[in-house]
């Protein structure tokens, strides 16, 4: 198995978990927050998708799906176009409210498709390419991809936990 195959499998698992987390939930459940200042399922899934979209587009020199496919308009959140949710206050978390689970999965699936397209074209040597010189040591494509994978897995796990809390209440 090649490194790109492992990455493809990992991102595929995120897609499965995103769908499982939101399936069958309505707008109120997606927006529910288990405590003041906590994140909702909608925010967690939107945020992990925005980070993946932003970082993959940047690393591969592509346009973000959020902007290129008008997902920003479809969501209508009133946030800056390039906002990924990083550092959001409780008030901004509350702004991420969606009408349906399908909106979240539609956007995630579009980002996932772009991610897979990029990963399938990778050669092993591509993973060594530096994509961010602002760190010491500089960040390679391989490290960036694992970082996105890790961040997404953490957030989808958090979303699954919130779903569990909602269903047990």
C-alpha positions in Angstrom: 0.0 0.0 0.0 1.3 3.4 -0.9 1.1 6.5 1.3 -1.5 8.1 -1.0 -3.7 5.0 -0.6 -3.5 5.4 3.2 -4.5 9.1 2.9 -7.4 8.2 0.5 -8.6 5.6 3.0 -8.3 8.1 5.9 -10.3 10.8 4.1 -12.9 8.2 3.1 -13.4 7.4 6.7 -14.0 11.0 7.5 -16.7 11.2 4.8 -18.4 8.1 6.3 -18.4 9.6 9.8 -19.6 13.0 8.6 -22.6 11.3 7.0 -23.2 9.2 10.0 -23.1 12.2 12.4 -25.7 14.3 10.6 -28.0 11.7 9.1 -31.6 12.1 10.1 -31.0 15.3 12.1 -33.1 18.4 11.6 -32.0 22.0 11.9 -32.6 22.3 15.6 -30.6 19.2 16.4 -27.8 20.2 14.2 -27.6 23.6 15.9 -28.0 22.2 19.5 -25.1 23.0 21.8 -24.7 20.7 24.8 -23.5 23.6 27.0 -22.9 27.4 26.8 -19.9 28.0 24.6 -19.9 24.4 23.2 -19.8 23.7 19.5 -22.8 22.3 17.6 -22.8 19.4 15.2 -23.4 21.9 12.4 -20.5 24.1 13.4 -18.1 21.1 13.8 -18.9 19.6 10.5 -18.9 22.9 8.7 -15.6 23.8 10.3 -13.8 20.5 9.6 -15.0 20.8 6.0 -13.9 24.5 5.7 -10.4 23.6 7.1 -10.0 20.7 4.7 -11.2 22.8 1.8 -8.9 25.7 2.7 -5.8 23.6 3.3 -6.2 21.3 0.3 -6.9 24.2 -2.1 -3.8 26.1 -0.7 -1.5 23.0 -0.8 -2.5 22.2 -4.4 -2.9 25.7 -5.8 -6.7 25.3 -6.4 -9.7 27.4 -5.7 -11.7 26.6 -2.6 -14.8 24.6 -3.3 -16.6 26.9 -0.8 -16.1 29.8 -3.2 -15.8 28.2 -6.6 -19.0 26.2 -6.3 -21.0 28.9 -4.4 -21.3 26.9 -1.2 -20.8 30.2 0.7 -24.0 31.5 -0.9 -25.9 28.2 -0.3 -25.1 28.4 3.4 -25.7 32.1 3.7 -24.0 32.4 7.1 -23.0 36.0 6.9 -19.4 35.3 7.7 -16.4 36.5 5.7 -16.0 34.4 2.6 -12.7 32.8 3.6 -13.7 32.2 7.3 -12.9 28.6 8.3 -14.2 28.9 11.9 -10.7 29.1 13.5 -10.9 31.1 16.7 -14.7 31.5 16.5 -16.4 33.1 19.5 -19.5 31.5 20.9 -21.6 34.1 19.0 -19.9 33.1 15.7 -20.4 29.4 16.4 -24.1 30.2 16.8 -24.2 31.8 13.4 -23.4 28.5 11.8 -27.0 27.2 11.4 -28.1 25.1 8.5 -31.5 24.1 7.1 -30.6 20.5 6.5 -28.0 17.7 7.0 -27.9 17.4 3.2 -26.4 20.9 3.0 -23.5 19.8 5.2 -23.0 16.5 3.5 -23.3 18.1 0.1 -20.5 20.6 0.8 -18.4 17.9 2.5 -18.8 15.5 -0.5 -17.8 18.3 -2.9 -14.6 19.0 -0.8 -14.0 15.3 -0.5 -14.2 14.9 -4.3 -11.6 17.6 -4.8 -9.4 16.1 -2.1 -9.5 12.6 -3.8 -8.7 14.1 -7.1 -5.6 15.7 -5.6 -4.6 12.6 -3.7 -5.0 10.2 -6.7 -2.5 12.3 -8.7 0.2 12.2 -6.0 3.6 10.7 -6.4 5.6 9.7 -3.3 8.1 12.5 -3.9 5.2 15.1 -3.9 4.7 14.5 -0.2 8.1 16.1 0.5 7.2 19.4 -1.2 7.2 22.3 1.2 3.8 24.0 1.3 4.3 26.4 4.2 7.6 28.1 5.1 6.1 29.9 8.1 7.1 27.0 10.5 10.3 25.7 11.7 10.8 23.2 10.2 8.8 24.1 7.1 5.6 22.1 6.5 5.7 19.5 3.8 2.6 18.4 1.8 2.7 15.1 3.6 2.7 16.7 7.0 -0.1 19.1 6.0 -2.3 16.2 4.8 -1.8 14.3 8.0 -2.5 17.5 10.0 -5.8 18.0 8.1 -6.7 14.3 8.5 -6.0 14.5 12.3 -8.0 17.8 12.7 -11.0 16.4 10.7 -11.0 13.1 12.7 -11.0 15.0 16.0 -13.9 17.2 15.0 -16.0 14.5 13.5 -15.5 12.5 16.7 -16.7 15.6 18.7 -19.7 15.8 16.4 -20.5 12.1 17.0 -20.2 12.7 20.8 -22.6 15.7 20.6 -25.0 13.5 18.6 -24.8 10.8 21.3 -25.5 13.4 24.0 -28.6 14.6 22.1 -29.9 11.1 21.5 -29.5 10.1 25.2 -31.2 13.2 26.5 
